[in-house]
Amino acid sequence: MEKLTLVATSRDTETKLSAIRGDKKVPAVVYGHKVTAQAITVGASDLLKVFRKSGKTHIVELNIDGKKQDVLIHETQRAPVSGDFLHVDFFVVSATEKIHVQIPVHLIGTSPAQVQGGLVEQNMHEVEVKCLPKNLVDTFEADLSKLMEMGDIIHVKDLGIDTKKFDILSDLDGAIVSVHLPKGVTEEEVVAVSAAEVPSVQEEKKAEKEKSE
């Protein structure tokens, strides 16, 4: 995983939050197992840049007044209209303790059934797991090429997640992604359209002959 760093400064809890935000900073708190909670601030633009890459599943090296700690962005509060960060919770991780996270599922490849007119629908966007920080990954991948026919489904158990590294908390039979006929379309119609899109052998030969002439 890419190393991400973020500089923070300890803050006085007596300082008004509106003043902190007006200074283009975000009030935050750092806490964790066997760690005393600490109030801090981080630069708003720096936080946004890091969060775009980290989400809530990527370890961030937080530098607080020169002291470095590995953390996860645990909770965020954002303005409903602008999307600006209003407050952030950072959770300190331990190299020897498993953490509870939701890892996003990324779709790759192309479904043969989709090419035939099927509609691919992602039913689950994250998988809930526990793992050591060193085993964290940015995403799990679901290969759409496995969806061969209408009605095929990729379940959590089909993702090939290494159970030696991850304790899977989501339902193993949970549907990640499926492919089915569009609403109001019959399978016969899909077959007919697919067949119509494929030129006959005679047409292909005729086209090749005209091209050579």
TIRO-341381 format. One line per 5 residues: their letters; for each residue x, y, z of C-alpha. Coordinates in nm, 3 decimals. Example, Ala and Ser with C-alpha at 12.3 -4.5 7.8 and 13.67 -1.06 7.14 Angstrom:
as) 1.230:-0.450:0.780 | 1.367:-0.106:0.714
***
This chain:
meklt) 0.000:0.000:0.000 | 0.114:0.353:-0.076 | 0.252:0.536:0.226 | 0.034:0.835:0.315 | 0.133:1.102:0.564
lvats) -0.056:1.387:0.727 | 0.076:1.663:0.951 | -0.132:1.758:1.257 | -0.105:1.999:1.547 | -0.235:1.955:1.901
rdtet) -0.514:2.200:1.986 | -0.662:2.372:2.286 | -1.016:2.245:2.338 | -1.112:2.595:2.451 | -1.058:2.728:2.098
klsai) -1.384:2.779:1.912 | -1.435:2.527:1.632 | -1.563:2.801:1.404 | -1.231:2.983:1.442 | -1.038:2.666:1.353
rgdkk) -1.247:2.608:1.042 | -1.218:2.973:0.948 | -0.841:2.924:0.946 | -0.887:2.648:0.684 | -0.818:2.373:0.934
vpavv) -1.026:2.079:1.053 | -1.074:1.994:1.422 | -1.007:1.628:1.492 | -0.942:1.377:1.768 | -0.700:1.084:1.790
yghkv) -0.780:0.782:2.003 | -0.732:0.407:2.022 | -0.672:0.109:2.247 | -0.436:0.205:2.529 | -0.406:0.554:2.379
taqai) -0.518:0.872:2.555 | -0.754:1.071:2.335 | -0.597:1.388:2.197 | -0.753:1.692:2.031 | -0.574:1.805:1.715
tvgas) -0.616:2.004:1.395 | -0.518:1.914:1.038 | -0.505:2.126:0.725 | -0.832:2.106:0.532 | -0.670:2.077:0.188
dllkv) -0.410:1.826:0.311 | -0.682:1.611:0.469 | -0.886:1.613:0.149 | -0.587:1.501:-0.060 | -0.509:1.216:0.178
frksg) -0.869:1.105:0.221 | -0.920:1.078:-0.155 | -0.652:0.809:-0.155 | -0.699:0.654:0.187 | -1.072:0.636:0.244
kthiv) -1.125:0.449:0.570 | -0.915:0.141:0.490 | -0.566:0.280:0.427 | -0.317:0.342:0.707 | -0.208:0.704:0.738
elnid) 0.107:0.815:0.919 | -0.012:1.103:1.136 | 0.263:1.340:1.247 | 0.142:1.525:1.559 | 0.391:1.790:1.666
gkkqd) 0.674:1.565:1.547 | 0.536:1.243:1.701 | 0.433:0.983:1.440 | 0.143:0.740:1.479 | -0.021:0.499:1.236
vlihe) -0.392:0.568:1.217 | -0.707:0.500:1.018 | -0.958:0.771:0.935 | -1.239:0.624:1.142 | -1.527:0.873:1.127
tqrap) -1.586:1.195:0.936 | -1.843:1.473:0.961 | -1.893:1.679:0.646 | -2.101:1.980:0.552 | -2.414:1.862:0.366
vsgdf) -2.387:2.115:0.081 | -2.015:2.191:0.033 | -1.884:1.854:0.148 | -1.615:2.027:0.355 | -1.481:1.831:0.652
lhvdf) -1.624:1.954:0.983 | -1.460:1.700:1.213 | -1.253:1.381:1.186 | -1.181:1.090:1.419 | -0.846:0.914:1.377
fvvsa) -0.806:0.565:1.523 | -0.456:0.460:1.631 | -0.371:0.107:1.513 | -0.139:-0.146:1.671 | 0.078:-0.375:1.459
tekih) -0.022:-0.670:1.678 | -0.397:-0.610:1.708 | -0.659:-0.688:1.444 | -0.876:-0.404:1.326 | -1.236:-0.407:1.210
vqipv) -1.280:-0.248:0.866 | -1.509:-0.235:0.563 | -1.301:-0.293:0.248 | -1.450:-0.169:-0.082 | -1.518:-0.411:-0.370
hligt) -1.384:-0.307:-0.711 | -1.533:-0.457:-1.027 | -1.292:-0.565:-1.301 | -1.329:-0.736:-1.638 | -1.635:-0.775:-1.860
spaqv) -1.926:-1.013:-1.823 | -2.006:-1.226:-2.134 | -2.371:-1.208:-2.028 | -2.349:-0.830:-2.020 | -2.219:-0.825:-2.377
qgglv) -2.531:-1.020:-2.472 | -2.752:-0.748:-2.325 | -2.754:-0.845:-1.957 | -2.766:-0.583:-1.683 | -2.484:-0.603:-1.426
eqnmh) -2.590:-0.493:-1.079 | -2.357:-0.449:-0.781 | -2.546:-0.551:-0.469 | -2.267:-0.516:-0.213 | -2.002:-0.245:-0.222
evevk) -1.795:-0.339:0.084 | -1.688:-0.654:0.267 | -1.661:-0.646:0.645 | -1.342:-0.806:0.781 | -1.095:-0.810:1.069
clpkn) -0.723:-0.822:1.000 | -0.383:-0.706:1.115 | -0.286:-0.360:0.985 | -0.005:-0.507:0.773 | -0.262:-0.712:0.577
lvdtf) -0.488:-0.421:0.487 | -0.567:-0.378:0.116 | -0.733:-0.088:-0.062 | -0.994:-0.308:-0.234 | -1.111:-0.662:-0.303
eadls) -1.167:-0.736:-0.673 | -1.471:-0.903:-0.827 | -1.402:-1.042:-1.177 | -1.708:-0.987:-1.397 | -1.583:-1.242:-1.652
klmem) -1.722:-1.506:-1.414 | -2.075:-1.390:-1.496 | -2.123:-1.612:-1.799 | -2.501:-1.639:-1.815 | -2.811:-1.448:-1.708
gdiih) -2.876:-1.505:-1.340 | -2.511:-1.571:-1.248 | -2.395:-1.425:-0.917 | -2.056:-1.355:-0.757 | -2.078:-1.414:-0.383
vkdlg) -1.846:-1.301:-0.106 | -1.700:-1.652:-0.095 | -1.611:-1.624:-0.466 | -1.376:-1.327:-0.417 | -1.085:-1.550:-0.319
idtkk) -1.013:-1.359:0.002 | -0.719:-1.509:0.192 | -0.879:-1.639:0.513 | -0.536:-1.675:0.673 | -0.508:-1.296:0.666
fdils) -0.871:-1.192:0.695 | -1.154:-1.290:0.926 | -1.455:-1.242:0.699 | -1.750:-1.103:0.894 | -1.984:-1.049:0.600
dldga) -2.216:-1.334:0.495 | -2.013:-1.564:0.268 | -2.324:-1.626:0.060 | -2.393:-1.255:0.027 | -2.433:-1.144:-0.336
ivsvh) -2.162:-0.902:-0.446 | -2.268:-0.861:-0.808 | -2.515:-1.028:-1.042 | -2.625:-1.014:-1.404 | -2.984:-1.034:-1.518
lpkgv) -3.219:-0.933:-1.797 | -3.322:-0.568:-1.811 | -3.674:-0.509:-1.681 | -3.936:-0.585:-1.943 | -3.697:-0.771:-2.174
teeev) -3.726:-1.145:-2.242 | -3.434:-1.380:-2.294 | -3.566:-1.457:-2.643 | -3.540:-1.087:-2.733 | -3.181:-1.071:-2.612
vavsa) -3.086:-1.377:-2.817 | -3.256:-1.229:-3.124 | -3.073:-0.898:-3.090 | -2.740:-1.073:-3.037 | -2.794:-1.287:-3.345
aevps) -2.891:-0.984:-3.553 | -2.565:-0.813:-3.461 | -2.356:-1.104:-3.594 | -2.310:-1.095:-3.975 | -2.354:-1.421:-4.165
vqeek) -2.061:-1.604:-4.323 | -2.195:-1.515:-4.668 | -2.210:-1.146:-4.580 | -1.856:-1.152:-4.448 | -1.727:-1.320:-4.766
kaeke) -1.918:-1.070:-4.981 | -1.773:-0.777:-4.789 | -1.419:-0.917:-4.824 | -1.468:-0.965:-5.201 | -1.596:-0.609:-5.251
kse) -1.306:-0.475:-5.050 | -1.051:-0.660:-5.266 | -1.212:-0.531:-5.586
***
